[in-house]
Amino acid sequence: TAAGIPDFRGPQGVWTLQRKGLPLPKLHTSFVYAKPSLTHQALLGLMQSGKLQYICSQNVDSLHLRSGVPRSQLAELHGNCFAERCKKCKTEYVRDFEMDTVGFKQTGRRCTKLGCPGMLVDHILDWEDALPPAELKATEQHASSAGLSLCLGTSLQIIPAANLPLRTVRSGGKLAIVNLQATPKDKKAHCVIHARVDEVMSVIMQQLDIPIPAYTRTDRVQLSHTAKLTSSSSQQQQHAEEDSSDNEEEQQRQQAPHDTNGVSRPEAGAASTDSMQKASETAADGKAGSMAAAAAAAIGSASSSSWSFTLCISSLHGLSCPLPMVASASVSFSGAAAAAGLKPRQLSGQLPWRLTRSCPAGLQQVALQVQFALVEAADEGRRSASVQYVIDQPQQVDQQPAGGRPRSTRRAAGEQQQPDGSQVFEFVTQQLYYTERQQQLIAQLQASAEESRRAAPAAAEPAAAAAAGKPRKRPSSKSSA
């Protein structure tokens, strides 16, 4: 197809070549990196102009959504290999990576809707699966009320989807079919064009004077971090761990140290006896006043304490989800952080990517840059992206709650530690304009039509000569004058 993805029943389709015993077609691009075709974007233009109300697709490649078509105006009768749905509340999540399963199997992720613990399943129909009832019903309603149903690039052989356009005809509307081969519904159609859909849509958009919208792909990456104050002994240990972690797997497993013993005491001399006594005298509860002063002392001593942080680079869809457009990331430091000796590092491999660094006392903020190397599927000139991220020194270790009982920092099994800060970055990875391609297709069609017109008289001459050489039949004597 024009999007670089093989079809099934076309001249070079998977099933067509399979029946002939020929090698199967090769993918020009994967589903993950495929760009919408001119026809995809032309349909978006018709929808934006108010001429197209609804699209029913039998493809699972998500290209209609990628083109910009609203989900509310699209039925995906055979599913979407980039989508998963919650079994409990039916919420749909459209990802930027393909599902690993088909047939509504669990993907291993959970619904993130508040109050819903449901498991997510893929949204790709297998052969024995029924069509999604809600989307099928919506398509039936739109087909029955449409003035025109336009069937593009479909063999119209799979039931019940193939019968949906006939609802338009039965309701008094018209049916137009554009496909390279004949279809079983051609006799019911008011217009049949055996041509490539990009060619036909190029002419239609020109005649309607509607521009074809450009396609822009934007990818997103999430950066987050955790940070904590450290003692001198733990800082030395942290430095040793950083120096020894030379391979990526060890770097990904490395986590910032976590204090499970509750509250760290403020350093000696951090608060004077007078201030502590004053806090005790003014507090209604002597114990609570003592704790408030301890917390204030911890905050005051933070600027003179060493600390550490762990940077995490991940997909917005989940920590372990892939980043299809990102091959690797290089983290470097600038300003005071670079002067303090924080080492740069390149990250790649299995996500999430983590980087842990120790910071000396007095370094109150870390400014870092992340340079992303993108895959070759990104447009030339867009194969790198740079972002900046700032991490502030934490103000205290773990604050002890009122009552004097240390707060537990242990987490339940499987529970993720909440980051101290996070930021989402987005960058354009693909962009495609269709005007030049549209003009090329129209020029080719015009040249082909002109060639056919020139060939028509030449083909007619032999037939005319043959007709002239035949003896004329004498009229019957019984014929009238």
ROZAMI-450606 format. One record per residue: residue in three letters; x, y, z of N, C-alpha, C in turn. Coordinates in steps of 0.02 Angstrom, whole numbers, plus 50000, padded with zeros to 5 digits. Layout:
<atoms>
alaXYZXYZXYZ;...
</atoms>
This chain:
<atoms>
thr500424994150000500005000050000500445006250000;ala500125012049993500495018349992500845019750058;ala500615016650113500935017650178501515012950189;gly501665008650140502225003950146502044997550181;ile501404996350193501164990350227500814985850176;pro500974979450171500644975050122499904974350137;asp499504973550082498794971950092498714964350085;phe498094962050082497964954850079497764952450009;arg497294956049976497014953549914497204957649853;gly497634962549861497864966549805498304962449758;pro498524965349701498944961749653499584959049685;gln499854962649734500444960249770500284958749843;gly499654957149857499434955849925499684949249952;val499654948550018499914942650052499564936350027;trp498894936550027498524930450007498554929349931;thr498594934749892498654934049819499294930449801;leu499854932549829500494929349814500534922349844;gln500214921449901500224914849933499874909649889;arg499304911649859498944907049814499354905249752;lys499764909849730500174908749671500834905149687;gly500954903949751501574900749771502184905249766;leu502074911849767502624916649761502834919149829;pro503454921849834503684924549899503224930149924;leu503134930349988502704935450018503024942350014;pro502624947550011502904954350006503274956350069;lys503774960550060504164962950117503874969550142;leu503924970450208503714976750237504214982250218;his503954987650190504384993450178504524997050243;thr504084996350290504164999350356503734995450405;ser503894995850469503494992450520502894996650538;phe502404993550569501804997250592502015003050637;val502525001950678502725006950728502935013550695;tyr503285012950638503575018850606503195021150544;ala502665017650525502295019250464501985026250468;lys501995029750412501685036350408501015035750370;pro500515039550390499885039550353499985041350280;ser499595038250237499645039650165499275046150148;leu499345048050085498975053950061498225053150072;thr497975047150062497255045950071497055046850144;his497455044250191497315045250262497225052750277;gln497705056650253497685063850269497125067450230;ala496975065050170496425067950132495765066850168;leu495665060950196495055059650235495015064150296;leu495595065450327495605070150383495405077150359;gly495645079150300495455085650273494705086050258;leu494415080750231493695080650219493305080950284;met493565077650335493235077750401493275084650432;gln493845087850427493925094550455493505099750418;ser493365098550355492955103250316492205101950325;gly492025096550361491325095050375490995090650323;lys491365088350273491065084250220491055076750237;leu491485074650281491525067650302491345067250375;gln490865062850391490615062450459490905056550499;tyr491075051150464491275045150501491695040650457;ile492175037150488492605032450453492535025650485;cys492445020650446492445013650469493045010150438;ser493495007650479494115004650454494144997250474;gln494414993250428494544986250442495284984950455;asn495684990250455496404989650467496554990150541;val497114987250562497304987250632497934991350644;asp498144995350594498794998650597498785005350633;ser498205007750654498135013950693498305020250652;leu498355019750585498565025450545498025030850542;his497395029050548496875034250550496945038550613;leu497055035250669497155039150730497805043150727;arg498315040150698498955043750692498895049750646;ser498445049350598498355054950552498015060950585;gly497645059650639497305065050674496555064250677;val496275058850651495555057750653495335056550726;pro494835060150750494605059150819494335052050829;arg494475049250888494255042350902493495041850900;ser493145047350916492415047150917492115046750847;gln492505048150796492265047850727492585042250687;leu492805037050723493155031450692492925024950724;ala492745020150681492615013350703493175008950678;glu493495005250724494025000550705493744993450716;leu493424990950664493034984750671493474978650686;his494094978750664494524973050677495024974350732;gly494954980150765495384981750821495964986250802;asn496444986750847497014991150839497604987950875;cys498144986650839498714983250871499124987850916;phe498924994150921499254998850966498815000451027;ala498254997251033497774998951086497674993151134;glu497524994951196497324989951245496744992951285;arg496314988551310495714990751345495664987351413;cys495344990951459495224988151525494624983351523;lys494714977451549494164972551549493594974651595;lys493754978751644493254980551694492854986851673;cys493204992351659492844998651644492845000351570;lys493184996451528493194997251455493585003351431;thr493965006651475494375012251454494895009851404;glu494995013751350495475011951298496105016151305;tyr496675012951297497325016251298497675015051231;val497815020451195498165019851131498905021351143;arg499335016651127500045017151141500435018951078;asp501075020251087501515021351030501935015251014;phe501765009551043502095003151029501564997751019;glu501744992550983501274987050967501174982451026;met500584979551029500444974351078500784967851058;asp500954963751107501294957451093500804951751081;thr500154952851092499664947451088499084949551044;val498664944651026498044945850990497494941751024;gly496864943651011496314939751038496114941551108;phe496204947951128495974950451193496324946951251;lys496974946051246497364942951300497664948451344;gln497804946651406498084951451453498774953651432;thr498904960251439499544963051419500034963651477;gly499784962651539500214963351597500174970151630;arg499804974851599499724981551629499014982151658;arg498954987051703498314988251736498024994951717;cys497374995551725497025001851713497265007151762;thr497365013251737497585018751780497015023451798;lys496405021651778495835025851796495715025351870;leu495575031051902495505031351974494975026451999;gly495155022152045494695017452075494585011152036;cys494925010351979494825004251939495465000051939;pro495434993951965496024989651967496044984751908;gly495654985951856495574981051803496214979651764;met496264973651737496824971651695496694974051623;leu497224975751588497164977851519497274971951473;val496904971851417496964966651366497074970051298;asp497394966351252497494969151185496814970051151;his496804974151099496174975451064496254973650990;ile496454967350978496534964750909496114958550903;leu495644958650856495204952850847495574947050816;asp495444941150842495664934950809495094932650764;trp495214927350725494714925250675494034923650706;glu494044920650765493404918450794493064923850835;asp493374929650842493094934950885492554938950848;ala492044940950885491504945050857491724952350852;leu491424955950805491564963050797491334966850859;pro491684972350876491484976250935490784979050926;pro490304977350969489594979050960489474986650954;ala489784990550998489654997750998489885001050933;glu490474999150909490735002150847490354999650786;leu490134993350787489734990750732489064994350728;lys488754995450786488104998850787488175006050763;ala488715009550784488825016450762488925016750687;thr489285011950659489395011850587488745010650550;glu488335006150575487685004850543487255011150542;gln487255014750596486855020850600487105026150551;his487765027050548488045032050502487935029950429;ala488005023550415487905021150346487185022150324;ser486705021250369486005021950352485805029250341;ser486155033850373485975040950367486405044750318;ala486905041450288487375044850244487075046150175;gly487255051650145487065052950076487535049550027;leu488145048050049488635044650007489085040350051;ser489165034050031489675029750062490235028750011;leu490845030150034491425029649990491855023950015;cys491935018849974492335012949992493005013349958;leu493535013649997494205014849970494665008949985;gly494935005949933495445000749941495224994749980;thr494614992449969494364986450003494044981749953;ser494154975349963493864970349918493134969049932;leu492874971549989492174970750008491964963450007;gln492374959150038492224952050040492104949350110;ile492304953150161492234950750229491564953050258;ile491154948250276490494949550304490554949750381;pro490204954150416489674958650393489914965550370;ala490564967050376490794973750358490644975350286;ala490684970350241490584971650170489874973850154;asn489394972150197488694974050183488504980850212;leu488934983850252488774990250283488634995850232;pro489034996450177488885001850129488215001150095;leu487934995150091487294994150059486724997350098;arg486834998750162486335002250202486225009250174;thr486755012250149486685018950119486245018650057;val486365013550015485975012749954485235011549971;arg485105007150019484415005650037484065011650067;ser484445016350095484145022350124484095028050075;gly484255026750011484195031949960484835035649946;gly485375033749977486025037049964486395033649908;lys487005035849895487395033249840488015029649867;leu488285025249825488865021349842489395022149788;ala490015023849808490585024349763491135019649788;ile491435015949742491945011049759492585012649720;val493145013149755493795014049723494245008349745;asn494425003949698494834998149714495154995749650;leu495754992849655496104990549595495734984849562;gln495434980349601495074974649573494314975649580;ala493944971649543493214971649549493024968949618;thr492444971149642492184968749707491484965949697;pro491244961849744490564959049738490014964449741;lys490174970449762489674975649770489684980749713;asp490084979549662490144984349606489474985649573;lys489064980449565488424981349531487934985749570;lys488044986249635487604990349677487834997649679;ala488444998949655488745005549662488525010249606;his488505016749622488355021949573488975024049535;cys489555022749565490195024549533490715019449554;val491075016649505491615011849518492235014249481;ile492785014849517493415017049487493945011849506;his494235008849455494775004049466495445007749460;ala495675010249516496295014149518496555014249590;arg497135017049598497415017749666497065023549701;val496935022449765496545027449802496905034149809;asp497575034049813497935040349818497835044649756;glu497795041449698497685045149636496995048349635;val496505044349654495815046849653495715052449705;met495985051449765495905056549817496275062949800;ser496835062349764497195068449743496755072749699;val496405069649652495965073349607495355076149644;ile495065072049688494485074249725494645080449767;met495205080249802495385085949845495535092149804;gln495815091149744495935096949700495285099949676;gln494825095549655494185098049630493775101449684;leu493825099049746493465102149802493835108249830;asp494455109149808494875114649832494965114249907;ile495095108149932495225107050003495955104750010;pro496355108350048497065106350056497115099850096;ile497635095950081497775089750118498215091550178;pro497985090250239498375092150298499035088350301;ala499535091750328500195088550339500145083750398;tyr500605079050398500645074250454501245075950498;thr501135076150563501675077450610501645072350666;arg502195068850677502235064050732502635067150789;thr502355066950848502685069550908502765063850958;asp503385062750980503525057651030503675060951097;arg503515057351151503595060151218504015055451262;val504415058551305504845054951352504755058151421;gln504745054051472504675056551541505325055851579;leu505535061351611506105061351655505845062451726;ser506095058551773505895059251843506505057851886;his506455059551950507015058351995506785057452067;thr507205054252106507145054052178507805056652206;ala507785059952264508385062852294508335062252370;lys508915061652403508915061352476509595063552502;leu509585065952564510205067652598510555061252620;thr511215061452622511605055552640512125057352692;ser512325052452730512865053352778513525052552742;ser514075054252774514735053752741514905046552725;ser514725041952768514885034852755514485032152696;ser513845033952694513435031452638513645034752573;gln513905041052577514135044352516514755040752489;gln515205038752533515805035152509515595028552477;gln515125025252508514875019052478514555020352410;gln514175025852405513845027652342514365028852287;his514895032552303515425033852255515735027352230;ala515855022652276516145016252257515695012452210;glu515045012752223514565009252179514555012452110;glu514585019052107514575022452043515195020652002;asp515785020452034516405018951998516415011851972;ser516075007252007516085000151987515554998351936;ser515065002751926514505001051881514675003251810;asp515044999051774515265000751707514824997751652;asn514384993051670513944990351618513234992551630;glu512834992451577512164995351579511694991651625;glu511734984951627511264981251669511354983051743;glu511974983551765512104985451834511864992551847;gln511954996851797511735003851806510975004251813;gln510605000051775509885000251779509634997551845;arg509994992751875509764989951938509924994451997;gln510394999051987510615003252043510055007952065;gln509925008152128509405012452156509715017052208;ala509395022652217509615027152271509495023852339;pro509965024452386509875021452453509245024052486;his508905019552521508275021552553508315020152628;asp508165025052669508215024452741507575021252769;thr507645015252798507055011852826507035012452902;asn507465016352930507495016853003507135023053029;gly506765026452986506375032253010506755038653001;val506735042953052506985049753046507715050053064;ser508105053753024508805055053041508835060953089;arg509255060353140509325065753188509705071553157;pro509555077853176509935083453152510655083153177;glu511105086153140511805086053160511905089953225;ala512415087853264512555091153327512735098353315;gly512465102753354512615109753348512205113253296;ala511775109753261511385112853209510875117553238;ala510615116253297510145120753331510415122153400;ser510385128253421510655130253486510195127853542;thr510475127453603510075125353661509535130453675;asp509695136853663509205142153676508595141453631;ser508725140153566508155139653520507735133553535;met508065128053556507685122053573507265123353636;gln507565126953685507205128353746506615132953733;lys506725137853688506185142453672505605138853637;ala505775134253592505255130353557504865126253606;ser505205123353656504865119153705504395123353749;glu504625129453767504215133653810503595136253775;thr503635137553710503065140353674502585135153647;ala502795128953647502355123553621501905121053677;ala501285119553658500815116853708501025109853729;asp501265106153682501495099353696502245099453691;gly502595097753744503325098053744503625093353692;lys503335087453683503605082753636503515085153565;ala502925088053550502795090653482503265096453467;gly503375100753517503835106353507504535104053493;ser504735098953528505405096153518505485093453447;met504945090053422504975087253355504985092853302;ala504625098353313504615103853266505315106953261;ala505655107653318506325110353316506805105753281;ala506715099153291507145094353257507065094653182;ala506435095553160506305096053088506625102353060;ala506565107953098506875114153076507625113553072;ala507915109953120508635108953119508855104853059;ala508445099853040508615095752982508615099952919;ile508115104452913508075108752855508685113452853;gly508865116152912509415120752913510075117452897;ser510135110952913510765107552900510815104552830;ala510265104952792510255101752726510785104652680;ser510865111352683511335114452636512055112352649;ser512195109852708512875107652724512945100152722;ser512455096652696512465089352693512585087052621;ser512915081352615512965078152549512305074752533;trp512195073352470511565070352449511655066452384;ser511165062652366511195058652304510515058852269;phe510525057352206509905057052167509935051352118;thr509355049152097509295044252043508845047151989;leu509115047851929508735050251872508425044251836;cys507795044751816507455039351781507175041951715;ile507325038451661507075040151594506615034551572;ser505995036251555505505031051540504975033551492;ser504565028851470503985030451428503425033251472;leu503035037651442502465040351478501935035051491;his501955029551454501455024251460501615019451518;gly502215019751544502415015151598503165014451601;leu503425012751660504155012451668504485007351622;ser504175001551612504484996351572504264996351499;cys503845001251480503625001551411504175004251366;pro504185002151303504725004451258504635011651235;leu505185014451211505185020951177505375019551105;pro504885018651061505035016150993505505020650953;met505485027150964505885031650924506565033350955;val506695030951016507305032751052507765026751055;ala508385027651031508875022151033509305022351095;ser509505028351117509925029051176509885036151202;ala510175037151261510175043851291510865045051323;ser511135051051312511765053051343511635058551394;val511825057251456511715062051510512365065451526;ser512365072151527512955076051545512745081551593;phe513245084351627513115089351678513465095851660;ser513185101351684513475107851670513525111951734;gly513875117551730513915122151786514245119151846;ala513945120451905514225118151968514255110551973;ala513765107151942513755099851945514355096951907;ala514525099851850515115097551813515745099151851;ala515765105051881516355106851921516445102351981;ala515895099752008515925095252066516135088252047;gly516215086951983516465080451961515945075251946;leu515305077151937514795072251919514925069651848;lys514965063151842515175060051779514595059251730;pro514715060551666514205059251614514125051751602;arg513585049951569513485042851553513005042051495;gln513115036751455512665034951401512225029151423;leu511575029551410511095024551431510755021451371;ser510665014951373510305011451319510075004651345;gly509745000851302509514994251323508814994451351;gln508674989751396508004988951423507814994851467;leu507204997151459506945002651498506635000051564;pro506605004451615506815011451616507565012151622;trp507825018051601508535019551609508625023651673;arg509105021551715509215024951778509955026951785;leu510055032551816510725035151829510745037951900;thr511205035451941511265037752010511935041452018;arg511905047252050512505051152063512485053952134;ser513075054552165513145057652231513375064752222;cys513125069152265513275076252261513605078452326;pro514145082452322514485084652382514085090052419;ala514255091152482513945096552521514075103252487;gly513565107352486513635113852454513365114152384;leu513295108452351512985108352285512235107952293;gln511895113552285511185113952300510735112452240;gln511015112252180510615110952121511045107752067;val510745102952032511095099551977510725101051912;ala511095103951865510825105251798511115100051751;leu510685096351717510935091151672510595091751604;gln510935089051554510675088851486510625081551465;val510085079951431509985073251403509935073851328;gln510405070551293510405070551220510145063751197;phe509555063751165509255057451141509475056151070;ala509715050151058509855047850989509255043950965;leu508955046150910508345043150885508495037950831;val508025033750816508115028350767508085031150696;glu508285027050648508305029350578507615030850549;ala507095028250580506415029650556506225036850566;ala506565040350610506455047550618506715051050555;asp506425056750539506625060450480507355062450485;glu507685062650428508375065250427508365072450451;gly508815074050495508805080650525508425080950590;arg508075075350607507695074950670507915068950710;arg508515066550700508725060350732509095061450798;ser509015067250826509255068550893508815073850925;ala508785073650990508385078551027508725079751094;ser508745085951116509085087751177508605091251225;val508625089251288508205092251339508635093951400;gln508395098551440508735100451502508285098951562;tyr508605096951616508235094851676508615097151738;val508255099451788508565102051849508335098051909;ile508815096251953508665092652015508905096852073;asp508465098352120508635102352179508825097752237;gln509275100252278509455096552338508855095852384;pro508735089952412508165089152458508285093252522;gln507755095552552507805099852610507895096052676;gln507695089852678507765085952739507755078552721;val507915074452770507895067252758507175065052764;asp506965061352810506275059152819505985062652879;gln505445066352871505145070152926504755065452972;gln504885066053037504545061853086503855064753102;pro503335060753098502675063453112502575064953185;ala502065069053200501895070753270501745064353308;gly501955064153370501855058153411502495054553424;gly503025056353387503695053753401503835047053370;arg503355043853336503475037253307503765038053237;pro504335035053222504635035853156504165033253102;arg504155036953046503735034852990504095029352951;ser503745024052937504035018552900504115020452827;thr504695018652799504815020052728504795013752686;arg504585008252717504525002052679503915002452633;arg503984999552573503444999652525503174992652515;ala502534992252498502234985752485502554982652424;ala502524976052419502824972652362502524975152297;gly502954976852250502724979152185502564986552182;glu502544989952240502374997052241502965001252219;gln502865005952174503385010252149503485016252196;gln504125018052206504265023952245504055030152205;gln503715034652238503485040752205504075045352193;pro504135048152133504695052552119504625059252155;asp505195062452167505195069152197505065074552146;gly505125072852082504995077552029504975073851962;ser504595076451915504555073451849504355078651798;gln504525077351735504365081951681504315077951617;val503825079751575503725076351511503985080951455;phe504395078051411504665081751355504395078651290;glu504255082851242504015080351177504415083651121;phe504495079951066504865082451010504595079250946;val504635082950892504385080650827504905075850797;thr504665069950777505115064850747504985063650674;gln504365064850651504195063950580503725069550558;gln503825071850498503365076850469503335075750394;leu502735075950367502655074450296502125079050267;tyr502305082250210501845086450173501655082850108;tyr501035083650087500765079550032500635083549968;thr500735089949969500565094049910500965091949849;glu501615091049857502035089149800501835082349773;arg501705077549818501485070949796500825071249760;gln500365075249785499715076249752499805078949681;gln500225083949673500345086849607500665081749560;gln501125077549586501435072449544500915067349519;leu500485065149563499975060249544499495063149492;ile499285069349502498825072549455499165073349387;ala499805075349387500175076049324500245069349288;gln500365064049325500405057349294499745055249264;leu499195056649299498535054949273498375059049210;gln498555065349209498435069549150498845067049091;ala499475065249104499905062649050499625056049023;ser499385051749067499105045349046498465046449005;ala498045051249027497435052748990497585055548921;glu498085059848916498275062748851498545057348804;glu498935052748832499195047248791498625042848765;ser498135041748807497555037648786497165041248731;arg497095047848736496735051548684497105051348618;arg497765051748620498155051348558498125044448527;ala498095039348570498075032548545497395030648518;ala496865034048541496185032248521496075032848446;pro496255038448411496155038848338496545033648300;ala497165032248322497565027248288497255020348293;ala496955018948349496635012448357495985012148318;ala495675017948306495035017948271495115017248196;glu495695019248167495805019148095495745012148064;pro496085007048092496015000348062495294997848064;ala494934999448117494234997248121493815000848069;ala493955007348057493585011048007493745008447937;ala494375006847925494575004247859494254997547845;ala494234993447896493924986747888493184987447873;ala492874992247908492164993347896492034996047827;ala492505000147801492415003047734492504997847680;gly492914992747693493044987647642492504982447636;lys492034982247681491494977347678490964979447628;pro490694974847587490154976547539489514978447576;arg489214983647551488594985947583488024981147566;lys487624979647613487064975147603486494978847569;arg486244975847513485694978947476485064979047519;pro484714984547517484084984847554483574980047525;ser483174977347566482654972747544482124976447504;ser481844973047455481324976047413480694977447453;lys480654974147512480064975047553480124981047600;ser480734983647603480824989247650480474995347623;ser480264999547668479915005647649480415010947628;ala480195015747591480625021247570480795025547630;
</atoms>
